[in-house]
Amino acid sequence: MPAGGGRVVSVVEITTFRLAAGADVESFLRSDRRVQTELVPNQPGFLRRTTARDSEDWVVVVLWASRSDASAFDRAAQGHPAQAEFERHLESGSAETHRYDTLD
C-alpha cells in the first residue's frame, strides 16, 4: 500500500532520456512507433503509452495496470528487436525510469 494509505489503481512509468549525438530524430520516431505498435500493446496490463519532448529532453510515459505488469514488460523487452532498435538511439547512460503508484 502507498505511503498515504490510498488504494493503488495503476502504475505510471516515466522514462526520461536524451538522444545520442548525431541520432536521426525521424529514425528514432520510427523505432518509437515500432515499440508502441509491436511490443508494448501486446503486454498484459498495458493501458497507454505516449512519447513527448522538450528540446533535447525526451520522455516516454506508460500506464500499467500493476507493478508486476510493468516488471513483466521489462523481461519481455530484453532482447526484443524493436526495443533494441529504440535503445540504439539513446545517449548512453541518459535513460532513467521511475514508477509511481496512482491513487485515484
KOLMITOR-586799 format. One record per residue (C-alpha): residue in three letters; x negated, y negated, z. Coordinates in steps of 0.02 Angstrom, whole numbers, plus 50000, padded with zeros to 5 digits. Example, Ala and Ser with C-alpha at 12.3 -4.5 7.8 and 13.67 -1.06 7.14 Angstrom:
2
ALA493855022550390 SER493165005350357 
// end
This chain:
104
MET500005000050000 PRO499344982549959 ALA498694971450098 GLY500294961050102 GLY501354976550134 GLY502304974649970 ARG502754988849855 VAL501604991649706 VAL502614990749546 SER501214992049418 VAL499384987849389 VAL498674973149294 GLU496964976849221 ILE495934961849167 THR494324963949069 THR493284948649029 PHE491814948548909 ARG490854939248776 LEU490484944948600 ALA488694949648559 ALA487634936548472 GLY487994937448286 ALA489554948148308 ASP490834945348171 VAL492464939548250 GLU493544946848111 SER492684963648129 PHE492934962948317 LEU494774958848296 ARG494974973948180 SER494174985148311 ASP495254977448447 ARG496814980648343 ARG496254998648320 VAL496105001148508 GLN497804992948529 THR498685003648400 GLU497755020348401 LEU497095022848576 VAL497995013348713 PRO499835016148669 ASN499595034948670 GLN499085034948854 PRO500265039448995 GLY500825024349095 PHE500355011448963 LEU501544996648967 ARG500744982048874 ARG499074975348811 THR498534958548743 THR496894950348695 ALA496514931748713 ARG495044920048704 ASP494454902948760 SER492984897748653 GLU491644911048684 ASP492544919448830 TRP493714933948792 VAL494964943548897 VAL495984959348874 VAL497464961348991 VAL498294978349007 LEU499814982649111 TRP499835000649175 ALA501175009749273 SER499915015149405 ARG498075015149453 SER497975033549410 ASP498595029549234 ALA497265016049215 SER495925028049277 ALA496545041649159 PHE496325029349015 ASP494515026449067 ARG494195045049046 ALA495155046148881 ALA494235031148808 GLN492495038148842 GLY491795043448675 HIS493365039048577 PRO492825031548409 ALA493995016548423 GLN493345012148596 ALA491535014448543 GLU491795002848394 PHE492604989848508 GLU491174990648633 ARG489844988548498 HIS490474970648475 LEU490234965748658 GLU488744956848733 SER487804969548837 GLY488224967849021 SER489564954648995 ALA491114965549020 GLU491934965249192 THR493544974449233 HIS494654971449383 ARG496304979449429 TYR497684971049528 ASP499254978649603 THR500844969449559 LEU502054965949700 ASP503684962249610 
// end
